[in-house]
Amino acid sequence: MRNLLFLFVVLGLATNPASATTALQGVPPSIWQDNADGNLLHPLSGTVFPAKTDSYFRGDTYNFRDDGSDVSVTYGLQSNDGYGEITLYVTRANNELPQYFDSASSSIVERFKGVKLVHEGVLAAEGKEFPSGPLRVYGIRAKGKLYHTGVWVARKGDWLLKVRFTYDAKLAQMIEDLQGSLNKELAKESGPQASLSTSVNDDGSLADMKGVMEVLRAVNW
């Protein structure tokens, strides 16, 4: 199931979170508790997932172990203006964080043809909005469009946290188009090729990761 979630994203087969139903019926309250305000609590880890943010709706939940110690929650973009899907994983494990991060990164590289690393760093919140952890963002092309897909991981006590995301990279596409035009002009003069980099925010996120950071900050880790 884990490996299929983001394959569906790139093929355009992901569930629309606005119409998805959260599988709470018959699930023990020790795994999921749906609060009156629509927030979803995972009691084992204490993580609270909001029903929505300004741009994203919460979608499906998945339990990978019967005891609820390995779960995920999906979020999808509310509007039709672009594409975005985010999956948050909470897992009780003794894995070392670097190995967990490298494994998640390797699965992206192995799955997508022509993937290109566009950013690597550390996400660090100014307050206690979320734990600090390593981040990698890749560029991929699907159906003629440029997407950014990536992974962030962190540790909270006995729990490993992971966020996998994919969104259409409009800003990066604009930069790429601009660089292509600029390089053509410079080539006429036999001058050096220009190099334009994607802007990085103070917290370590890419400038076009606004939606991802919105969800990351809305979750009560």
Steps between C-alpha positions, in 0.01 A plus 500: 500500500781744589663463160172545314391827659729731306494291185129587490594865538718516190254300292218731604313225684513642852180522703331838520517583874186713479294189425704242691371349823728436795488134600407544869205262519607182675846638581592475871516842673855413604599553134282793384272743678295748300447816707183709490683777314603253228860461612635146495702378798747213492509424876809278496728778374288797609499636144196707398413540131270794414196444277633764261737790459459811286592307185472128581233249605579192708427180309551131573669337797698175485600254772805290411503308832208360697608678819500842330872559542553569130245733337467764232264785408463661158425862410399630159475845346150650535495703179531394138779752449795264489576166658622408846491195722670450835522179704610509862632184669535433872687181586631353823844367410858477617643578157781752486376825347769528227428148373125562511548822302731341242259209450211737437712704259620193314143387436434830320811471284425137412135564417518804273691513173718805447465625857727791592600618848411871525538566873649335808509650847341505844152622590520688829195674648552829681277386784381151595267458204676181394827318572803583287603242243666444162325585174554401138302634203519355149376618163306256282301529180163334442259562214721786381488689829769568760432379855690522823490186713688446820531371853557639848561289809544567871491318832268560796597269786433142388321621189631564151319768302503518123336730248486406130374764263446570132378825344518670163803729504364810328769728641779261402349466153502878459865514609588216263328673209670829585839334523447331164419833336793672669745229402391525137577872501837446668586222257465747211780702657706189585487604863465282811177317571287652772414306814177570687438327832172439681454734796523349851314639802655560843344179634676293231198446275481588132309815412234295319445262795238729655226237499724232651612733777139605561404139578821429690434794733127424539564148634549482876800271523 
